[in-house]
Amino acid sequence: MNLKNILKYLISLSIAGGLLWFTFQQSHLDAAGLWQKIKAADYRWVLLSAVLTFVAHWSRAERWRILLEPVVPQRPSSLDTTVSVLTGYLANLALPRAGEVARCGTLYRLSGYRLMLVLVPLWLSDYSICSCWCCYLALRLSLSLTGLVSSLWNFWG
């Protein structure tokens, strides 16, 4: 590891530590009470939650791998797409909707696929889900309006 990487990690960890310290100072959190709650937690539920979260992220990465199959010469590894998905979620915490670009950029760095080549199936996947939700909401709204008009017609009629 060279000096540049060491400095990069030290600066990142210092910023993260400073932000954590600032957050805990502002929240007036009782550290002893928090520690008691952590010790009293049922770790079976924590473990189950962690496993199910990982399965959800991994399945999303696998879906993305399947969507990439027609546009890339060789499907990326499951590890590369999973790391890309997790990086995308991390980027979404900092800036909403930045995760898609971060996910594609990470896959580019790990597998060498061009950004625009992998961005199209990603947008297709996300916006197809969004369009399904919009259709569902439009259907629900139209059914609600039909019921509302029918009720008003019966009330005034």
N, CA, C and O of each residue as an XYZ file, in Angstrom:
628
protein
N       0.849     -1.166      0.000
C       0.000      0.000      0.000
C       0.903      1.240      0.000
O       1.825      1.343      0.808
N       0.636      2.149     -0.885
C       1.495      3.335     -0.951
C       0.968      4.446     -0.045
O      -0.122      4.341      0.517
N       1.744      5.490      0.084
C       1.438      6.586      0.993
C       0.134      7.299      0.609
O      -0.612      7.745      1.481
N      -0.132      7.404     -0.691
C      -1.352      8.077     -1.153
C      -2.595      7.334     -0.655
O      -3.539      7.963     -0.178
N      -2.603      6.010     -0.762
C      -3.751      5.224     -0.292
C      -3.896      5.306      1.222
O      -5.009      5.408      1.738
N      -2.774      5.262      1.935
C      -2.834      5.351      3.395
C      -3.431      6.693      3.815
O      -4.287      6.748      4.698
N      -2.978      7.767      3.184
C      -3.531      9.091      3.503
C      -5.016      9.183      3.162
O      -5.801      9.770      3.907
N      -5.384      8.601      2.037
C      -6.790      8.628      1.625
C      -7.665      7.931      2.670
O      -8.720      8.446      3.038
N      -7.229      6.762      3.146
C      -8.009      6.042      4.150
C      -7.999      6.760      5.498
O      -9.021      6.798      6.183
N      -6.869      7.321      5.881
C      -6.807      8.048      7.150
C      -7.710      9.281      7.145
O      -8.393      9.563      8.130
N      -7.706     10.006      6.039
C      -8.575     11.190      5.935
C     -10.041     10.777      5.953
O     -10.857     11.412      6.621
N     -10.382      9.715      5.222
C     -11.774      9.242      5.198
C     -12.227      8.788      6.575
O     -13.326      9.125      7.015
N     -11.386      8.028      7.253
C     -11.746      7.561      8.596
C     -11.824      8.716      9.590
O     -12.666      8.703     10.487
N     -10.968      9.700      9.441
C     -11.016     10.867     10.325
C     -12.311     11.651     10.124
O     -12.943     12.074     11.092
N     -12.697     11.840      8.882
C     -13.952     12.551      8.596
C     -15.135     11.764      9.146
O     -16.032     12.341      9.759
N     -15.144     10.447      8.930
C     -16.241      9.620      9.434
C     -16.297      9.653     10.955
O     -17.376      9.775     11.535
N     -15.143      9.545     11.602
C     -15.109      9.611     13.061
C     -15.572     10.960     13.581
O     -16.305     11.034     14.567
N     -15.146     12.024     12.919
C     -15.586     13.358     13.320
C     -17.082     13.547     13.165
O     -17.729     14.146     14.025
N     -17.629     13.046     12.084
C     -19.079     13.162     11.882
C     -19.852     12.336     12.901
O     -20.897     12.769     13.386
N     -19.341     11.138     13.233
C     -19.995     10.335     14.268
C     -19.942     11.045     15.617
O     -20.941     11.095     16.334
N     -18.782     11.592     15.962
C     -18.651     12.318     17.220
C     -19.621     13.497     17.260
O     -20.294     13.713     18.268
N     -19.697     14.260     16.164
C     -20.596     15.407     16.102
C     -22.050     14.968     16.258
O     -22.823     15.612     16.967
N     -22.419     13.878     15.598
C     -23.793     13.380     15.676
C     -24.142     12.975     17.097
O     -25.206     13.328     17.604
N     -23.243     12.231     17.745
C     -23.530     11.804     19.106
C     -23.519     12.971     20.091
O     -24.250     12.943     21.081
N     -22.717     13.981     19.843
C     -22.711     15.158     20.709
C     -24.018     15.942     20.574
O     -24.537     16.459     21.563
N     -24.546     16.030     19.359
C     -25.772     16.792     19.119
C     -27.022     16.067     19.608
O     -28.021     16.706     19.936
N     -26.971     14.737     19.657
C     -28.169     13.977     20.013
C     -28.365     13.839     21.512
O     -29.424     13.390     21.951
N     -27.352     14.221     22.324
C     -27.422     14.096     23.782
C     -27.814     12.680     24.182
O     -28.668     12.477     25.045
N     -27.193     11.733     23.557
C     -27.480     10.324     23.771
C     -26.788      9.839     25.035
O     -25.632     10.179     25.291
N     -27.489      9.056     25.810
C     -26.923      8.465     27.011
C     -26.148      7.215     26.594
O     -26.749      6.194     26.258
N     -24.815      7.293     26.616
C     -23.979      6.197     26.144
C     -24.167      4.939     26.982
O     -24.169      3.833     26.442
N     -24.325      5.091     28.289
C     -24.503      3.914     29.152
C     -25.834      3.230     28.856
O     -25.912      2.002     28.804
N     -26.875      4.028     28.663
C     -28.184      3.453     28.336
C     -28.177      2.773     26.979
O     -28.780      1.714     26.800
N     -27.492      3.388     26.025
C     -27.381      2.775     24.704
C     -26.636      1.454     24.782
O     -27.036      0.471     24.157
N     -25.545      1.429     25.553
C     -24.760      0.204     25.681
C     -25.578     -0.904     26.348
O     -25.450     -2.069     25.972
N     -26.414     -0.562     27.326
C     -27.274     -1.550     27.975
C     -28.287     -2.119     26.984
O     -28.566     -3.317     26.995
N     -28.833     -1.260     26.131
C     -29.793     -1.736     25.130
C     -29.119     -2.631     24.096
O     -29.711     -3.606     23.635
N     -27.890     -2.303     23.734
C     -27.156     -3.142     22.779
C     -26.873     -4.503     23.396
O     -26.999     -5.525     22.721
N     -26.495     -4.531     24.662
C     -26.213     -5.801     25.324
C     -27.473     -6.632     25.521
O     -27.410     -7.862     25.521
N     -28.624     -5.968     25.689
C     -29.874     -6.678     25.931
C     -30.572     -7.118     24.642
O     -31.599     -7.793     24.703
N     -30.037     -6.750     23.486
C     -30.689     -7.075     22.211
C     -30.665     -8.580     21.958
O     -29.742     -9.279     22.376
N     -31.680     -9.057     21.276
C     -31.732    -10.458     20.866
C     -31.015    -10.567     19.523
O     -31.547    -10.160     18.490
N     -29.816    -11.112     19.546
C     -28.973    -11.121     18.352
C     -29.425    -12.119     17.299
O     -28.924    -12.098     16.175
N     -30.352    -12.983     17.641
C     -30.917    -13.866     16.610
C     -31.677    -13.034     15.580
O     -31.604    -13.304     14.381
N     -32.407    -12.020     16.050
C     -33.141    -11.153     15.129
C     -32.192    -10.281     14.328
O     -32.433    -10.012     13.151
N     -31.126     -9.843     14.954
C     -30.138     -9.035     14.242
C     -29.496     -9.865     13.140
O     -29.325     -9.385     12.020
N     -29.138    -11.116     13.455
C     -28.546    -12.002     12.465
C     -29.526    -12.304     11.334
O     -29.149    -12.275     10.162
N     -30.776    -12.594     11.676
C     -31.787    -12.854     10.647
C     -31.971    -11.636      9.746
O     -32.076    -11.771      8.527
N     -32.008    -10.459     10.342
C     -32.145     -9.230      9.563
C     -30.961     -9.035      8.627
O     -31.139     -8.653      7.470
N     -29.753     -9.297      9.121
C     -28.557     -9.142      8.285
C     -28.567    -10.128      7.128
O     -28.221     -9.765      6.003
N     -28.958    -11.366      7.388
C     -28.997    -12.380      6.323
C     -30.039    -12.013      5.273
O     -29.765    -12.089      4.076
N     -31.228    -11.617      5.710
C     -32.279    -11.256      4.749
C     -31.920    -10.008      3.955
O     -32.264     -9.903      2.778
N     -31.234     -9.065      4.583
C     -30.784     -7.874      3.864
C     -29.770     -8.247      2.795
O     -29.837     -7.752      1.670
N     -28.826     -9.126      3.147
C     -27.841     -9.551      2.163
C     -28.514    -10.305      1.011
O     -28.147    -10.105     -0.147
N     -29.479    -11.157      1.305
C     -30.182    -11.893      0.248
C     -30.923    -10.925     -0.677
O     -30.955    -11.130     -1.890
N     -31.516     -9.878     -0.110
C     -32.225     -8.897     -0.936
C     -31.257     -8.167     -1.861
O     -31.552     -7.981     -3.042
N     -30.108     -7.754     -1.339
C     -29.123     -7.055     -2.170
C     -28.535     -7.994     -3.219
O     -28.351     -7.600     -4.370
N     -28.246     -9.209     -2.836
C     -27.684    -10.181     -3.772
C     -28.685    -10.504     -4.887
O     -28.294    -10.617     -6.049
N     -29.972    -10.655     -4.547
C     -30.963    -10.970     -5.582
C     -31.136     -9.808     -6.554
O     -31.357    -10.030     -7.744
N     -31.040     -8.579     -6.067
C     -31.096     -7.435     -6.976
C     -29.887     -7.423     -7.907
O     -30.012     -7.098     -9.087
N     -28.716     -7.777     -7.373
C     -27.511     -7.850     -8.201
C     -27.647     -8.952     -9.249
O     -27.206     -8.781    -10.386
N     -28.246    -10.068     -8.881
C     -28.445    -11.160     -9.846
C     -29.428    -10.749    -10.943
O     -29.238    -11.083    -12.112
N     -30.466    -10.029    -10.560
C     -31.409     -9.542    -11.569
C     -30.702     -8.603    -12.542
O     -30.953     -8.649    -13.746
N     -29.833     -7.768    -12.031
C     -29.092     -6.855    -12.885
C     -28.140     -7.631    -13.790
O     -27.965     -7.269    -14.954
N     -27.530     -8.682    -13.275
C     -26.657     -9.531    -14.105
C     -27.435    -10.131    -15.276
O     -26.944    -10.176    -16.404
N     -28.645    -10.587    -14.992
C     -29.474    -11.182    -16.046
C     -29.853    -10.124    -17.079
O     -29.863    -10.413    -18.275
N     -30.165     -8.912    -16.641
C     -30.490     -7.843    -17.574
C     -29.288     -7.419    -18.413
O     -29.448     -6.955    -19.542
N     -28.089     -7.577    -17.863
C     -26.880     -7.202    -18.597
C     -26.483     -8.232    -19.651
O     -25.696     -7.923    -20.545
N     -27.004     -9.427    -19.562
C     -26.572    -10.507    -20.450
C     -26.657    -10.165    -21.938
O     -25.717    -10.475    -22.669
N     -27.731     -9.543    -22.423
C     -27.777     -9.254    -23.865
C     -26.838     -8.132    -24.328
O     -26.521     -8.057    -25.515
N     -26.392     -7.266    -23.424
C     -25.629     -6.097    -23.870
C     -24.139     -6.165    -23.596
O     -23.387     -5.359    -24.144
N     -23.686     -7.090    -22.773
C     -22.252     -7.204    -22.505
C     -21.744     -8.527    -23.071
O     -22.481     -9.512    -23.108
N     -20.488     -8.553    -23.511
C     -19.966     -9.769    -24.126
C     -19.912    -10.957    -23.161
O     -20.168    -12.092    -23.561
N     -19.583    -10.700    -21.905
C     -19.530    -11.770    -20.917
C     -20.150    -11.239    -19.638
O     -19.821    -10.143    -19.182
N     -21.048    -12.022    -19.066
C     -21.726    -11.572    -17.850
C     -20.724    -11.315    -16.738
O     -19.813    -12.120    -16.539
N     -20.868    -10.200    -15.997
C     -19.962     -9.955    -14.877
C     -20.201    -10.956    -13.749
O     -21.248    -11.603    -13.693
N     -19.238    -11.076    -12.868
C     -19.373    -12.036    -11.774
C     -20.428    -11.547    -10.779
O     -20.764    -10.365    -10.716
N     -20.923    -12.491    -10.022
C     -21.919    -12.167     -9.011
C     -21.339    -11.245     -7.945
O     -22.035    -10.365     -7.439
N     -20.083    -11.442     -7.607
C     -19.435    -10.575     -6.621
C     -19.327     -9.142     -7.129
O     -19.579     -8.198     -6.380
N     -18.954     -8.971     -8.403
C     -18.830     -7.620     -8.967
C     -20.164     -6.885     -8.962
O     -20.221     -5.710     -8.602
N     -21.229     -7.562     -9.356
C     -22.531     -6.879     -9.380
C     -23.050     -6.622     -7.969
O     -23.699     -5.604     -7.728
N     -22.775     -7.527     -7.037
C     -23.215     -7.302     -5.661
C     -22.483     -6.112     -5.048
O     -23.101     -5.275     -4.390
N     -21.184     -6.035     -5.259
C     -20.418     -4.889     -4.758
C     -20.917     -3.602     -5.409
O     -20.992     -2.563     -4.754
N     -21.255     -3.667     -6.690
C     -21.771     -2.488     -7.389
C     -23.106     -2.038     -6.819
O     -23.340     -0.843     -6.642
N     -23.978     -2.993     -6.533
C     -25.286     -2.649     -5.955
C     -25.108     -2.028     -4.571
O     -25.757     -1.032     -4.251
N     -24.239     -2.607     -3.753
C     -24.014     -2.060     -2.414
C     -23.399     -0.664     -2.481
O     -23.739      0.205     -1.678
N     -22.494     -0.447     -3.437
C     -21.915      0.883     -3.622
C     -22.987      1.881     -4.056
O     -22.980      3.037     -3.632
N     -23.903      1.426     -4.903
C     -25.005      2.289     -5.325
C     -25.895      2.693     -4.170
O     -26.311      3.848     -4.082
N     -26.193      1.755     -3.281
C     -26.995      2.096     -2.102
C     -26.262      3.100     -1.218
O     -26.879      4.018     -0.677
N     -24.963      2.932     -1.070
C     -24.172      3.861     -0.270
C     -24.193      5.262     -0.892
O     -24.310      6.260     -0.180
N     -24.080      5.331     -2.210
C     -24.117      6.636     -2.887
C     -25.494      7.284     -2.749
O     -25.593      8.507     -2.658
N     -26.560      6.477     -2.733
C     -27.903      7.035     -2.560
C     -28.083      7.690     -1.201
O     -28.901      8.598     -1.056
N     -27.331      7.240     -0.205
C     -27.408      7.888      1.107
C     -26.867      9.307      1.048
O     -27.384     10.204      1.713
N     -25.823      9.507      0.249
C     -25.221     10.839      0.138
C     -26.028     11.739     -0.790
O     -26.261     12.906     -0.477
N     -26.450     11.203     -1.922
C     -27.166     11.997     -2.915
C     -28.205     11.103     -3.589
O     -27.838     10.166     -4.298
N     -29.485     11.375     -3.381
C     -30.519     10.510     -3.969
C     -30.377     10.401     -5.487
O     -30.048     11.376     -6.163
N     -30.623      9.232     -5.996
C     -30.561      8.839     -7.410
C     -29.137      8.830     -7.961
O     -28.953      8.598     -9.156
N     -28.133      9.074     -7.136
C     -26.748      8.982     -7.597
C     -26.269      7.538     -7.602
O     -25.214      7.227     -8.156
N     -27.037      6.670     -6.990
C     -26.638      5.274     -6.882
C     -26.535      4.560     -8.211
O     -25.708      3.662     -8.373
N     -27.375      4.953     -9.177
C     -27.315      4.288    -10.476
C     -25.993      4.561    -11.177
O     -25.373      3.657    -11.737
N     -25.576      5.807    -11.138
C     -24.305      6.152    -11.772
C     -23.152      5.515    -11.008
O     -22.203      5.014    -11.612
N     -23.235      5.533     -9.683
C     -22.179      4.914     -8.867
C     -22.123      3.410     -9.107
O     -21.040      2.827     -9.158
N     -23.278      2.787     -9.254
C     -23.314      1.343     -9.505
C     -22.648      1.017    -10.833
O     -21.860      0.076    -10.926
N     -22.964      1.789    -11.847
C     -22.357      1.558    -13.161
C     -20.866      1.880    -13.146
O     -20.068      1.166    -13.754
N     -20.493      2.947    -12.457
C     -19.081      3.290    -12.359
C     -18.285      2.224    -11.627
O     -17.152      1.925    -12.002
N     -18.871      1.653    -10.590
C     -18.197      0.582     -9.857
C     -18.043     -0.648    -10.727
O     -16.996     -1.294    -10.717
N     -19.085     -0.975    -11.483
C     -18.982     -2.135    -12.371
C     -17.949     -1.883    -13.462
O     -17.259     -2.808    -13.890
N     -17.839     -0.638    -13.912
C     -16.812     -0.296    -14.897
C     -15.416     -0.514    -14.315
O     -14.540     -1.077    -14.972
N     -15.219     -0.063    -13.076
C     -13.900     -0.238    -12.450
C     -13.592     -1.707    -12.172
O     -12.436     -2.123    -12.257
N     -14.614     -2.496    -11.841
C     -14.373     -3.900    -11.498
C     -14.289     -4.800    -12.720
O     -13.470     -5.718    -12.760
N     -15.139     -4.540    -13.731
C     -15.230     -5.457    -14.873
C     -14.805     -4.842    -16.194
O     -14.536     -5.571    -17.149
N     -14.736     -3.509    -16.274
C     -14.299     -2.868    -17.498
C     -15.403     -2.599    -18.507
O     -15.102     -2.238    -19.645
N     -16.674     -2.760    -18.136
C     -17.763     -2.484    -19.072
C     -18.023     -0.984    -19.117
O     -17.967     -0.300    -18.095
N     -18.309     -0.486    -20.314
C     -18.562      0.945    -20.474
C     -19.802      1.367    -19.702
O     -20.752      0.600    -19.544
N     -19.768      2.604    -19.225
C     -20.837      3.123    -18.385
C     -22.185      3.118    -19.096
O     -23.175      2.652    -18.532
N     -22.240      3.625    -20.313
C     -23.522      3.706    -21.025
C     -24.054      2.333    -21.392
O     -25.263      2.146    -21.530
N     -23.157      1.376    -21.550
C     -23.570      0.029    -21.902
C     -24.350     -0.624    -20.766
O     -25.299     -1.370    -21.006
N     -23.948     -0.342    -19.535
C     -24.631     -0.957    -18.402
C     -25.700     -0.060    -17.793
O     -26.501     -0.523    -16.980
N     -25.727      1.206    -18.169
C     -26.715      2.124    -17.626
C     -28.103      1.880    -18.217
O     -29.109      2.048    -17.528
N     -28.161      1.491    -19.469
C     -29.458      1.295    -20.128
C     -30.272      0.166    -19.477
O     -31.440      0.387    -19.155
N     -29.704     -1.042    -19.268
C     -30.511     -2.062    -18.581
C     -30.885     -1.668    -17.157
O     -31.937     -2.061    -16.651
N     -30.024     -0.897    -16.520
C     -30.323     -0.448    -15.167
C     -31.531      0.476    -15.170
O     -32.459      0.291    -14.383
N     -31.523      1.465    -16.050
C     -32.675      2.366    -16.141
C     -33.917      1.605    -16.570
O     -35.015      1.869    -16.080
N     -33.743      0.670    -17.475
C     -34.880     -0.128    -17.915
C     -35.496     -0.870    -16.739
O     -36.718     -0.906    -16.594
N     -34.666     -1.452    -15.912
C     -35.144     -2.196    -14.751
C     -35.851     -1.280    -13.769
O     -36.980     -1.554    -13.361
N     -35.195     -0.194    -13.387
C     -35.779      0.698    -12.383
C     -37.028      1.388    -12.891
O     -38.004      1.516    -12.152
N     -37.018      1.831    -14.123
C     -38.175      2.557    -14.621
C     -39.320      1.647    -15.039
O     -40.464      2.096    -15.116
N     -39.034      0.379    -15.308
C     -40.142     -0.543    -15.546
C     -40.878     -0.802    -14.239
O     -42.105     -0.904    -14.227
N     -40.142     -0.909    -13.144
C     -40.779     -1.057    -11.836
C     -41.579      0.201    -11.509
O     -42.704      0.117    -11.016
N     -41.002      1.352    -11.783
C     -41.684      2.623    -11.526
C     -42.952      2.747    -12.375
O     -43.985      3.208    -11.889
N     -42.870      2.339    -13.629
C     -44.053      2.435    -14.492
C     -45.142      1.470    -14.045
O     -46.325      1.787    -14.164
N     -44.772      0.309    -13.537
C     -45.773     -0.624    -12.999
C     -46.487     -0.003    -11.803
O     -47.707     -0.111    -11.677
N     -45.720      0.650    -10.921
C     -46.330      1.319     -9.778
C     -47.232      2.456    -10.225
O     -48.298      2.658     -9.644
N     -46.828      3.201    -11.241
C     -47.666      4.296    -11.743
C     -48.967      3.766    -12.325
O     -50.030      4.346    -12.106
N     -48.886      2.672    -13.061
C     -50.108      2.059    -13.608
C     -51.023      1.582    -12.486
O     -52.239      1.766    -12.536
N     -50.421      0.970    -11.481
C     -51.206      0.504    -10.339
C     -51.898      1.676     -9.642
O     -53.088      1.606     -9.335
N     -51.150      2.749     -9.396
C     -51.734      3.904     -8.728
C     -52.804      4.569     -9.587
O     -53.819      5.025     -9.059
N     -52.596      4.633    -10.896
C     -53.606      5.208    -11.787
C     -54.879      4.360    -11.767
O     -55.984      4.902    -11.759
N     -54.730      3.049    -11.759
C     -55.889      2.162    -11.693
C     -56.631      2.355    -10.374
O     -57.859      2.445    -10.353
N     -55.882      2.417     -9.276
C     -56.513      2.626     -7.968
C     -57.238      3.967     -7.916
O     -58.340      4.066     -7.375
N     -56.611      4.997     -8.482
C     -57.225      6.316     -8.481
C     -58.488      6.327     -9.331
O     -59.495      6.917     -8.939
N     -58.443      5.680    -10.487
C     -59.630      5.664    -11.341
C     -60.770      4.891    -10.691
O     -61.933      5.280    -10.799
N     -60.432      3.794    -10.014
C     -61.483      3.051     -9.313
C     -62.046      3.856     -8.151
O     -63.247      3.805     -7.884
N     -61.194      4.592     -7.463
C     -61.659      5.436     -6.365
C     -62.540      6.564     -6.894
O     -63.570      6.882     -6.300
N     -62.132      7.169     -8.013
C     -62.934      8.240     -8.589
C     -64.269      7.721     -9.105
O     -65.286      8.406     -9.002
N     -64.267      6.512     -9.660
C     -65.521      5.909    -10.126
C     -66.465      5.715     -8.948
O     -67.655      6.016     -9.039
N     -65.929      5.213     -7.846
C     -66.751      5.040     -6.647
C     -67.233      6.358     -6.098
O     -68.367      6.454     -5.628
N     -66.388      7.387     -6.147
C     -66.754      8.705     -5.653
C     -67.859      9.318     -6.515
O     -68.828      9.872     -5.996
N     -67.703      9.211     -7.831
C     -68.727      9.754     -8.736
C     -70.038      9.009     -8.539
O     -71.105      9.622     -8.531
N     -69.967      7.703     -8.383
C     -71.179      6.914     -8.163
C     -71.865      7.315     -6.850
O     -73.090      7.425     -6.800
N     -71.084      7.531     -5.798
C     -71.656      7.951     -4.511
C     -72.290      9.327     -4.638
O     -73.385      9.556     -4.124
N     -71.607     10.251     -5.321
C     -72.177     11.592     -5.505
C     -73.454     11.538     -6.343
O     -74.419     12.250     -6.065
N     -73.448     10.697     -7.358
C     -74.632     10.571     -8.217
C     -75.814     10.049     -7.413
O     -76.934     10.541     -7.548
N     -75.554      9.047     -6.573
C     -76.620      8.501     -5.719
C     -77.070      9.529     -4.689
O     -78.255      9.594     -4.365
N     -76.160     10.321     -4.177
C     -76.504     11.314     -3.160
C     -77.364     12.432     -3.752
O     -78.357     12.840     -3.151
N     -76.978     12.927     -4.934
C     -77.701     14.042     -5.539
C     -78.869     13.581     -6.408
O     -79.782     14.352     -6.704
N     -78.824     12.324     -6.807
C     -79.832     11.842     -7.747
C     -81.067     11.418     -7.114
O     -81.996     10.991     -7.799
